[in-house]
Amino acid sequence: MNSSTKWWTIAGIVIVIYSFFPLAWMISLAFKPPSDIVSGNPQFLPTAWTLDNFATIFSDSLFTRALLNSIGIAVIATLISVVIAMFAAYAIARLEFRGKKVLLSLALGIAMFPQAALVGPLFNMWRGLGIYDTWLGLIIPYMTFALPLSIWTMSAFFRQIPWEMEHAAQVDGATQWQAFRKVIVPLAAPGVFTTAILTFFFCWNDFLFSISLTSTNSARTVPAALAFFQGASYFESAVPYIMAASVIVTIPVVILVLIFQRRIVAGLTSGAVKG
């Protein structure tokens, strides 16, 4: 190993440690007893590892209800967004029509639009329509911002697919729908799963809409619910409970990444076309 490679390796290790330190600190706080938080001798590792923080948050209806809301809202918004974006991206990549580039530019512009500018109008509209503090009231704005990015991402994947394969399927007797479903969609699976991951992350991690468009536990998701966590008493810190909840919320994201990472790699290799 030459000196240049050695220094690059050291720099990479430092960056990895720096990136994972907040996660390690969060896990350490999640297993600390509340007394460690206010101790005069702060240390990185807990003095006594405990699972009481996790038991406390799961016994709290605020967290359990918020966790169910997060899962339901994120999954529904992701499924609807991916299905709609898949058809829209196919049409943009496959068909020739006026305004296609303008449509893509508008989609990108909507994705970059500041969310804070919409909170006030949505608050008034949702109260008037009766969908304030409901799942639907969060799913709609999530889809509004997830769809443009999904369409933009998946259209790039669809453009890379050799359309001769679709024509060959139609020559063999397949209809356009059958060719799309059995040929195009499997080849575009890496793009579909990548888009689904990005959309789910956006819905799962959102705080602004969740805190602004909800007022009770009926639709409030975990990122917003964490702001309402309290200790067992007025004099007890809520930090261990918040960190325990954060660890629980992070687990599905990590599992999702690991599962879909395999699917993306498998899709890329199975959909490769030999020249």
NUDONU-566033 format. One record per residue (C-alpha): z, x, y. Coordinates in nm, 4 decimals, padded with zeros to 6 digits. Layout:
BEGIN
<nuti><up>Z</up><east>X</east><north>Y</north></nuti>
...
***
This chain:
BEGIN
<nuti><up>00.0000</up><east>00.0000</east><north>00.0000</north></nuti>
<nuti><up>-00.1116</up><east>00.1559</east><north>00.3284</north></nuti>
<nuti><up>00.0940</up><east>00.1373</east><north>00.6474</north></nuti>
<nuti><up>-00.1155</up><east>-00.1416</east><north>00.7999</north></nuti>
<nuti><up>-00.0734</up><east>-00.3668</east><north>00.4946</north></nuti>
<nuti><up>00.2961</up><east>-00.2862</east><north>00.4839</north></nuti>
<nuti><up>00.3534</up><east>-00.3931</east><north>00.8450</north></nuti>
<nuti><up>00.1521</up><east>-00.7111</east><north>00.7979</north></nuti>
<nuti><up>00.3612</up><east>-00.7938</east><north>00.4893</north></nuti>
<nuti><up>00.6844</up><east>-00.7371</east><north>00.6808</north></nuti>
<nuti><up>00.5568</up><east>-00.9529</east><north>00.9685</north></nuti>
<nuti><up>00.4667</up><east>-01.2301</east><north>00.7237</north></nuti>
<nuti><up>00.8112</up><east>-01.2214</east><north>00.5640</north></nuti>
<nuti><up>00.9775</up><east>-01.2384</east><north>00.9067</north></nuti>
<nuti><up>00.7653</up><east>-01.5389</east><north>01.0058</north></nuti>
<nuti><up>00.8467</up><east>-01.7193</east><north>00.6801</north></nuti>
<nuti><up>01.2207</up><east>-01.6567</east><north>00.7215</north></nuti>
<nuti><up>01.2038</up><east>-01.7698</east><north>01.0851</north></nuti>
<nuti><up>01.0173</up><east>-02.0886</east><north>00.9854</north></nuti>
<nuti><up>01.2521</up><east>-02.1802</east><north>00.7016</north></nuti>
<nuti><up>01.5757</up><east>-02.1045</east><north>00.8859</north></nuti>
<nuti><up>01.6037</up><east>-02.4513</east><north>01.0519</north></nuti>
<nuti><up>01.5526</up><east>-02.6145</east><north>00.7108</north></nuti>
<nuti><up>01.8174</up><east>-02.3924</east><north>00.5527</north></nuti>
<nuti><up>02.0549</up><east>-02.4676</east><north>00.8397</north></nuti>
<nuti><up>01.9965</up><east>-02.8412</east><north>00.7950</north></nuti>
<nuti><up>02.0730</up><east>-02.8208</east><north>00.4225</north></nuti>
<nuti><up>02.3861</up><east>-02.6158</east><north>00.4891</north></nuti>
<nuti><up>02.5155</up><east>-02.8711</east><north>00.7420</north></nuti>
<nuti><up>02.4386</up><east>-03.1567</east><north>00.5000</north></nuti>
<nuti><up>02.6783</up><east>-03.0108</east><north>00.2410</north></nuti>
<nuti><up>02.9542</up><east>-02.9149</east><north>00.4858</north></nuti>
<nuti><up>03.2707</up><east>-03.1235</east><north>00.5227</north></nuti>
<nuti><up>03.3171</up><east>-03.2625</east><north>00.8758</north></nuti>
<nuti><up>03.6083</up><east>-03.0241</east><north>00.9308</north></nuti>
<nuti><up>03.3681</up><east>-02.7271</east><north>00.9160</north></nuti>
<nuti><up>03.1704</up><east>-02.8615</east><north>01.2112</north></nuti>
<nuti><up>03.4674</up><east>-02.8515</east><north>01.4482</north></nuti>
<nuti><up>03.6185</up><east>-02.5395</east><north>01.2967</north></nuti>
<nuti><up>03.7062</up><east>-02.2547</east><north>01.5269</north></nuti>
<nuti><up>03.5443</up><east>-02.0155</east><north>01.2783</north></nuti>
<nuti><up>03.1812</up><east>-02.1384</east><north>01.2431</north></nuti>
<nuti><up>02.9860</up><east>-01.9935</east><north>00.9518</north></nuti>
<nuti><up>02.6473</up><east>-02.0541</east><north>00.7947</north></nuti>
<nuti><up>02.7620</up><east>-02.1560</east><north>00.4450</north></nuti>
<nuti><up>03.0096</up><east>-02.4400</east><north>00.3894</north></nuti>
<nuti><up>03.3688</up><east>-02.3464</east><north>00.3119</north></nuti>
<nuti><up>03.3582</up><east>-02.6136</east><north>00.0407</north></nuti>
<nuti><up>03.0357</up><east>-02.7724</east><north>-00.0813</north></nuti>
<nuti><up>03.0616</up><east>-03.1501</east><north>-00.0831</north></nuti>
<nuti><up>02.8431</up><east>-03.4514</east><north>-00.1637</north></nuti>
<nuti><up>03.0602</up><east>-03.6904</east><north>00.0354</north></nuti>
<nuti><up>02.8130</up><east>-03.6900</east><north>00.3252</north></nuti>
<nuti><up>02.5381</up><east>-03.8231</east><north>00.0992</north></nuti>
<nuti><up>02.7696</up><east>-04.0834</east><north>-00.0525</north></nuti>
<nuti><up>02.8649</up><east>-04.1968</east><north>00.2968</north></nuti>
<nuti><up>02.5110</up><east>-04.2478</east><north>00.4226</north></nuti>
<nuti><up>02.4046</up><east>-04.4354</east><north>00.1089</north></nuti>
<nuti><up>02.7010</up><east>-04.6670</east><north>00.1504</north></nuti>
<nuti><up>02.5877</up><east>-04.7384</east><north>00.5067</north></nuti>
<nuti><up>02.3460</up><east>-05.0314</east><north>00.5350</north></nuti>
<nuti><up>02.2032</up><east>-04.8752</east><north>00.8513</north></nuti>
<nuti><up>02.0520</up><east>-04.5881</east><north>00.6527</north></nuti>
<nuti><up>01.9536</up><east>-04.7727</east><north>00.3347</north></nuti>
<nuti><up>01.7752</up><east>-05.0468</east><north>00.5274</north></nuti>
<nuti><up>01.6029</up><east>-04.7925</east><north>00.7515</north></nuti>
<nuti><up>01.4892</up><east>-04.5954</east><north>00.4464</north></nuti>
<nuti><up>01.3305</up><east>-04.9059</east><north>00.2928</north></nuti>
<nuti><up>01.1656</up><east>-04.9851</east><north>00.6260</north></nuti>
<nuti><up>01.0227</up><east>-04.6330</east><north>00.6529</north></nuti>
<nuti><up>00.8798</up><east>-04.6397</east><north>00.3013</north></nuti>
<nuti><up>00.7303</up><east>-04.9870</east><north>00.3321</north></nuti>
<nuti><up>00.5828</up><east>-04.9479</east><north>00.6800</north></nuti>
<nuti><up>00.4427</up><east>-04.5985</east><north>00.6166</north></nuti>
<nuti><up>00.2849</up><east>-04.6914</east><north>00.2821</north></nuti>
<nuti><up>00.1256</up><east>-05.0138</east><north>00.4107</north></nuti>
<nuti><up>-00.0080</up><east>-04.8519</east><north>00.7291</north></nuti>
<nuti><up>-00.1433</up><east>-04.5573</east><north>00.5297</north></nuti>
<nuti><up>-00.3214</up><east>-04.7701</east><north>00.2686</north></nuti>
<nuti><up>-00.4855</up><east>-04.9997</east><north>00.5236</north></nuti>
<nuti><up>-00.5865</up><east>-04.7118</east><north>00.7512</north></nuti>
<nuti><up>-00.7361</up><east>-04.5041</east><north>00.4692</north></nuti>
<nuti><up>-00.9362</up><east>-04.7941</east><north>00.3234</north></nuti>
<nuti><up>-01.0789</up><east>-04.8978</east><north>00.6616</north></nuti>
<nuti><up>-01.1448</up><east>-04.5371</east><north>00.7633</north></nuti>
<nuti><up>-01.3231</up><east>-04.4677</east><north>00.4347</north></nuti>
<nuti><up>-01.5811</up><east>-04.7406</east><north>00.4930</north></nuti>
<nuti><up>-01.6173</up><east>-04.6557</east><north>00.8619</north></nuti>
<nuti><up>-01.6582</up><east>-04.2832</east><north>00.7919</north></nuti>
<nuti><up>-01.9183</up><east>-04.3561</east><north>00.5232</north></nuti>
<nuti><up>-02.1198</up><east>-04.5669</east><north>00.7671</north></nuti>
<nuti><up>-02.0985</up><east>-04.3002</east><north>01.0380</north></nuti>
<nuti><up>-02.2007</up><east>-04.0212</east><north>00.8016</north></nuti>
<nuti><up>-02.4673</up><east>-04.2143</east><north>00.6073</north></nuti>
<nuti><up>-02.6276</up><east>-04.4583</east><north>00.8489</north></nuti>
<nuti><up>-02.8273</up><east>-04.3958</east><north>01.1627</north></nuti>
<nuti><up>-02.7449</up><east>-04.6248</east><north>01.4527</north></nuti>
<nuti><up>-02.7138</up><east>-04.6058</east><north>01.8280</north></nuti>
<nuti><up>-02.3891</up><east>-04.4907</east><north>01.9764</north></nuti>
<nuti><up>-02.2664</up><east>-04.3059</east><north>01.6679</north></nuti>
<nuti><up>-02.1656</up><east>-03.9956</east><north>01.8627</north></nuti>
<nuti><up>-02.0105</up><east>-04.2092</east><north>02.1339</north></nuti>
<nuti><up>-01.8085</up><east>-04.3924</east><north>01.8683</north></nuti>
<nuti><up>-01.6741</up><east>-04.0668</east><north>01.7283</north></nuti>
<nuti><up>-01.5891</up><east>-03.9433</east><north>02.0779</north></nuti>
<nuti><up>-01.4039</up><east>-04.2664</east><north>02.1534</north></nuti>
<nuti><up>-01.2147</up><east>-04.2376</east><north>01.8258</north></nuti>
<nuti><up>-01.1034</up><east>-03.8865</east><north>01.9129</north></nuti>
<nuti><up>-01.0095</up><east>-03.9971</east><north>02.2642</north></nuti>
<nuti><up>-00.7918</up><east>-04.2794</east><north>02.1295</north></nuti>
<nuti><up>-00.6172</up><east>-04.0378</east><north>01.8936</north></nuti>
<nuti><up>-00.5350</up><east>-03.8110</east><north>02.1903</north></nuti>
<nuti><up>-00.4161</up><east>-04.0975</east><north>02.4138</north></nuti>
<nuti><up>-00.0467</up><east>-04.0588</east><north>02.5097</north></nuti>
<nuti><up>00.1683</up><east>-04.2989</east><north>02.3096</north></nuti>
<nuti><up>00.4280</up><east>-04.3287</east><north>02.5841</north></nuti>
<nuti><up>00.1741</up><east>-04.5043</east><north>02.8062</north></nuti>
<nuti><up>00.1495</up><east>-04.7910</east><north>02.5546</north></nuti>
<nuti><up>00.5168</up><east>-04.8520</east><north>02.4846</north></nuti>
<nuti><up>00.5754</up><east>-05.0739</east><north>02.7889</north></nuti>
<nuti><up>00.2696</up><east>-05.2997</east><north>02.7433</north></nuti>
<nuti><up>00.3291</up><east>-05.3249</east><north>02.3683</north></nuti>
<nuti><up>00.6928</up><east>-05.4191</east><north>02.4253</north></nuti>
<nuti><up>00.5911</up><east>-05.7164</east><north>02.6416</north></nuti>
<nuti><up>00.2971</up><east>-05.8166</east><north>02.4194</north></nuti>
<nuti><up>00.4961</up><east>-05.8020</east><north>02.0970</north></nuti>
<nuti><up>00.7770</up><east>-06.0142</east><north>02.2432</north></nuti>
<nuti><up>00.5224</up><east>-06.2714</east><north>02.3557</north></nuti>
<nuti><up>00.3496</up><east>-06.2764</east><north>02.0162</north></nuti>
<nuti><up>00.6779</up><east>-06.2894</east><north>01.8251</north></nuti>
<nuti><up>00.6222</up><east>-05.9666</east><north>01.6298</north></nuti>
<nuti><up>00.8747</up><east>-05.7525</east><north>01.8152</north></nuti>
<nuti><up>01.1258</up><east>-05.5923</east><north>01.5770</north></nuti>
<nuti><up>00.9068</up><east>-05.6630</east><north>01.2719</north></nuti>
<nuti><up>00.7139</up><east>-05.4495</east><north>01.0238</north></nuti>
<nuti><up>00.3859</up><east>-05.5814</east><north>01.1634</north></nuti>
<nuti><up>00.4900</up><east>-05.4748</east><north>01.5116</north></nuti>
<nuti><up>00.5080</up><east>-05.1123</east><north>01.3921</north></nuti>
<nuti><up>00.2163</up><east>-05.1157</east><north>01.1465</north></nuti>
<nuti><up>-00.0357</up><east>-05.2167</east><north>01.4159</north></nuti>
<nuti><up>00.0361</up><east>-04.9277</east><north>01.6589</north></nuti>
<nuti><up>00.0595</up><east>-04.6841</east><north>01.3681</north></nuti>
<nuti><up>-00.2869</up><east>-04.7905</east><north>01.2516</north></nuti>
<nuti><up>-00.4189</up><east>-04.7728</east><north>01.6077</north></nuti>
<nuti><up>-00.3452</up><east>-04.4022</east><north>01.6272</north></nuti>
<nuti><up>-00.3989</up><east>-04.3195</east><north>01.2590</north></nuti>
<nuti><up>-00.7429</up><east>-04.4807</east><north>01.2215</north></nuti>
<nuti><up>-00.9342</up><east>-04.2650</east><north>01.4753</north></nuti>
<nuti><up>-00.8017</up><east>-03.9428</east><north>01.3242</north></nuti>
<nuti><up>-00.8695</up><east>-04.0737</east><north>00.9715</north></nuti>
<nuti><up>-01.2276</up><east>-04.1693</east><north>01.0590</north></nuti>
<nuti><up>-01.2919</up><east>-03.8336</east><north>01.2232</north></nuti>
<nuti><up>-01.1486</up><east>-03.6398</east><north>00.9278</north></nuti>
<nuti><up>-01.3182</up><east>-03.8366</east><north>00.6502</north></nuti>
<nuti><up>-01.6578</up><east>-03.8498</east><north>00.8197</north></nuti>
<nuti><up>-01.6623</up><east>-03.4686</east><north>00.8079</north></nuti>
<nuti><up>-01.6006</up><east>-03.4818</east><north>00.4301</north></nuti>
<nuti><up>-01.8686</up><east>-03.7459</east><north>00.3748</north></nuti>
<nuti><up>-02.1266</up><east>-03.5346</east><north>00.5596</north></nuti>
<nuti><up>-02.0724</up><east>-03.2512</east><north>00.3097</north></nuti>
<nuti><up>-02.1609</up><east>-03.4706</east><north>00.0112</north></nuti>
<nuti><up>-02.5237</up><east>-03.4287</east><north>-00.1097</north></nuti>
<nuti><up>-02.6753</up><east>-03.7729</east><north>-00.0702</north></nuti>
<nuti><up>-02.9277</up><east>-03.6965</east><north>-00.3454</north></nuti>
<nuti><up>-02.6500</up><east>-03.7783</east><north>-00.5917</north></nuti>
<nuti><up>-02.6214</up><east>-04.1295</east><north>-00.4480</north></nuti>
<nuti><up>-02.9974</up><east>-04.1736</east><north>-00.4686</north></nuti>
<nuti><up>-02.9953</up><east>-04.0493</east><north>-00.8273</north></nuti>
<nuti><up>-02.7300</up><east>-04.3070</east><north>-00.9178</north></nuti>
<nuti><up>-02.9372</up><east>-04.5828</east><north>-00.7600</north></nuti>
<nuti><up>-03.2464</up><east>-04.4669</east><north>-00.9490</north></nuti>
<nuti><up>-03.0437</up><east>-04.4956</east><north>-01.2700</north></nuti>
<nuti><up>-02.9796</up><east>-04.8618</east><north>-01.1878</north></nuti>
<nuti><up>-02.6578</up><east>-04.8531</east><north>-00.9871</north></nuti>
<nuti><up>-02.6251</up><east>-05.0743</east><north>-00.6827</north></nuti>
<nuti><up>-02.5348</up><east>-04.9250</east><north>-00.3455</north></nuti>
<nuti><up>-02.1744</up><east>-05.0429</east><north>-00.3903</north></nuti>
<nuti><up>-02.1553</up><east>-04.8951</east><north>-00.7416</north></nuti>
<nuti><up>-02.3006</up><east>-04.5658</east><north>-00.6202</north></nuti>
<nuti><up>-02.0459</up><east>-04.5574</east><north>-00.3396</north></nuti>
<nuti><up>-01.7525</up><east>-04.6456</east><north>-00.5645</north></nuti>
<nuti><up>-01.8384</up><east>-04.4288</east><north>-00.8672</north></nuti>
<nuti><up>-02.0146</up><east>-04.1327</east><north>-00.7074</north></nuti>
<nuti><up>-01.9323</up><east>-04.0949</east><north>-00.3397</north></nuti>
<nuti><up>-01.5628</up><east>-04.1856</east><north>-00.3451</north></nuti>
<nuti><up>-01.4724</up><east>-03.9431</east><north>-00.6310</north></nuti>
<nuti><up>-01.6575</up><east>-03.6634</east><north>-00.4531</north></nuti>
<nuti><up>-01.4786</up><east>-03.7459</east><north>-00.1279</north></nuti>
<nuti><up>-01.1365</up><east>-03.7623</east><north>-00.2977</north></nuti>
<nuti><up>-01.0120</up><east>-03.4387</east><north>-00.1331</north></nuti>
<nuti><up>-01.0877</up><east>-03.5826</east><north>00.2098</north></nuti>
<nuti><up>-00.9329</up><east>-03.9179</east><north>00.1226</north></nuti>
<nuti><up>-00.6080</up><east>-03.7600</east><north>00.0009</north></nuti>
<nuti><up>-00.5930</up><east>-03.5221</east><north>00.2948</north></nuti>
<nuti><up>-00.6368</up><east>-03.8128</east><north>00.5344</north></nuti>
<nuti><up>-00.3737</up><east>-04.0153</east><north>00.3505</north></nuti>
<nuti><up>-00.1224</up><east>-03.7303</east><north>00.3806</north></nuti>
<nuti><up>-00.1821</up><east>-03.6889</east><north>00.7554</north></nuti>
<nuti><up>-00.1569</up><east>-04.0638</east><north>00.8143</north></nuti>
<nuti><up>00.1617</up><east>-04.0957</east><north>00.6085</north></nuti>
<nuti><up>00.3225</up><east>-03.8045</east><north>00.7933</north></nuti>
<nuti><up>00.2437</up><east>-03.9654</east><north>01.1286</north></nuti>
<nuti><up>00.3927</up><east>-04.2994</east><north>01.0252</north></nuti>
<nuti><up>00.6920</up><east>-04.1424</east><north>00.8492</north></nuti>
<nuti><up>00.7918</up><east>-03.9142</east><north>01.1366</north></nuti>
<nuti><up>00.7269</up><east>-04.1458</east><north>01.4313</north></nuti>
<nuti><up>01.0212</up><east>-04.1935</east><north>01.6639</north></nuti>
<nuti><up>00.8805</up><east>-04.3334</east><north>01.9891</north></nuti>
<nuti><up>00.7383</up><east>-04.6607</east><north>01.8580</north></nuti>
<nuti><up>01.0247</up><east>-04.7094</east><north>01.6144</north></nuti>
<nuti><up>01.2935</up><east>-04.6770</east><north>01.8800</north></nuti>
<nuti><up>01.1023</up><east>-04.8779</east><north>02.1425</north></nuti>
<nuti><up>00.9635</up><east>-05.1679</east><north>01.9385</north></nuti>
<nuti><up>01.2751</up><east>-05.2453</east><north>01.7338</north></nuti>
<nuti><up>01.6229</up><east>-05.3643</east><north>01.8227</north></nuti>
<nuti><up>01.7901</up><east>-05.4305</east><north>01.4854</north></nuti>
<nuti><up>01.7892</up><east>-05.2910</east><north>01.1332</north></nuti>
<nuti><up>01.5219</up><east>-05.5384</east><north>01.0217</north></nuti>
<nuti><up>01.2367</up><east>-05.3004</east><north>01.1083</north></nuti>
<nuti><up>01.3991</up><east>-04.9824</east><north>01.2436</north></nuti>
<nuti><up>01.2847</up><east>-04.6732</east><north>01.0530</north></nuti>
<nuti><up>01.4899</up><east>-04.3652</east><north>00.9665</north></nuti>
<nuti><up>01.3944</up><east>-04.1413</east><north>01.2641</north></nuti>
<nuti><up>01.5186</up><east>-04.4100</east><north>01.5032</north></nuti>
<nuti><up>01.8176</up><east>-04.5052</east><north>01.2876</north></nuti>
<nuti><up>01.9475</up><east>-04.1477</east><north>01.2964</north></nuti>
<nuti><up>02.0138</up><east>-04.1915</east><north>01.6680</north></nuti>
<nuti><up>02.2691</up><east>-04.4619</east><north>01.5845</north></nuti>
<nuti><up>02.4647</up><east>-04.2673</east><north>01.3232</north></nuti>
<nuti><up>02.8343</up><east>-04.2244</east><north>01.3930</north></nuti>
<nuti><up>03.1204</up><east>-04.0436</east><north>01.2279</north></nuti>
<nuti><up>03.3894</up><east>-04.2139</east><north>01.0233</north></nuti>
<nuti><up>03.6040</up><east>-04.2208</east><north>01.3378</north></nuti>
<nuti><up>03.5633</up><east>-04.1663</east><north>01.7101</north></nuti>
<nuti><up>03.6948</up><east>-03.8115</east><north>01.6802</north></nuti>
<nuti><up>03.4758</up><east>-03.7097</east><north>01.3844</north></nuti>
<nuti><up>03.1355</up><east>-03.5483</east><north>01.4244</north></nuti>
<nuti><up>02.8347</up><east>-03.7357</east><north>01.2863</north></nuti>
<nuti><up>02.6342</up><east>-03.4149</east><north>01.2410</north></nuti>
<nuti><up>02.6970</up><east>-03.3772</east><north>00.8623</north></nuti>
<nuti><up>02.5861</up><east>-03.7357</east><north>00.8015</north></nuti>
<nuti><up>02.2764</up><east>-03.6984</east><north>01.0172</north></nuti>
<nuti><up>02.1828</up><east>-03.3778</east><north>00.8358</north></nuti>
<nuti><up>02.2407</up><east>-03.5398</east><north>00.4962</north></nuti>
<nuti><up>02.0131</up><east>-03.8256</east><north>00.5960</north></nuti>
<nuti><up>01.7543</up><east>-03.5753</east><north>00.7204</north></nuti>
<nuti><up>01.7585</up><east>-03.3979</east><north>00.3844</north></nuti>
<nuti><up>01.7046</up><east>-03.7292</east><north>00.2039</north></nuti>
<nuti><up>01.4157</up><east>-03.8166</east><north>00.4345</north></nuti>
<nuti><up>01.2563</up><east>-03.4741</east><north>00.3874</north></nuti>
<nuti><up>01.2497</up><east>-03.4973</east><north>00.0061</north></nuti>
<nuti><up>00.9708</up><east>-03.7633</east><north>-00.0146</north></nuti>
<nuti><up>00.7577</up><east>-03.5611</east><north>00.2238</north></nuti>
<nuti><up>00.7938</up><east>-03.2444</east><north>00.0155</north></nuti>
<nuti><up>00.7217</up><east>-03.4344</east><north>-00.3072</north></nuti>
<nuti><up>00.4181</up><east>-03.5977</east><north>-00.1498</north></nuti>
<nuti><up>00.2779</up><east>-03.2632</east><north>-00.0387</north></nuti>
<nuti><up>00.3242</up><east>-03.1109</east><north>-00.3848</north></nuti>
<nuti><up>00.1622</up><east>-03.4072</east><north>-00.5613</north></nuti>
<nuti><up>-00.1364</up><east>-03.4399</east><north>-00.3310</north></nuti>
<nuti><up>-00.1882</up><east>-03.0646</east><north>-00.3112</north></nuti>
<nuti><up>-00.2736</up><east>-03.0674</east><north>-00.6814</north></nuti>
<nuti><up>-00.5016</up><east>-03.3669</east><north>-00.6372</north></nuti>
<nuti><up>-00.6847</up><east>-03.2031</east><north>-00.3476</north></nuti>
<nuti><up>-00.7463</up><east>-02.8832</east><north>-00.5446</north></nuti>
<nuti><up>-00.8581</up><east>-03.0837</east><north>-00.8493</north></nuti>
<nuti><up>-01.0900</up><east>-03.2917</east><north>-00.6346</north></nuti>
<nuti><up>-01.2456</up><east>-02.9854</east><north>-00.4745</north></nuti>
<nuti><up>-01.3169</up><east>-02.8180</east><north>-00.8087</north></nuti>
<nuti><up>-01.4432</up><east>-03.1306</east><north>-00.9864</north></nuti>
<nuti><up>-01.6646</up><east>-03.2284</east><north>-00.6968</north></nuti>
<nuti><up>-01.8296</up><east>-02.8904</east><north>-00.6584</north></nuti>
<nuti><up>-02.2085</up><east>-02.8917</east><north>-00.6840</north></nuti>
<nuti><up>-02.3844</up><east>-02.5987</east><north>-00.8412</north></nuti>
<nuti><up>-02.6924</up><east>-02.4841</east><north>-00.6564</north></nuti>
***
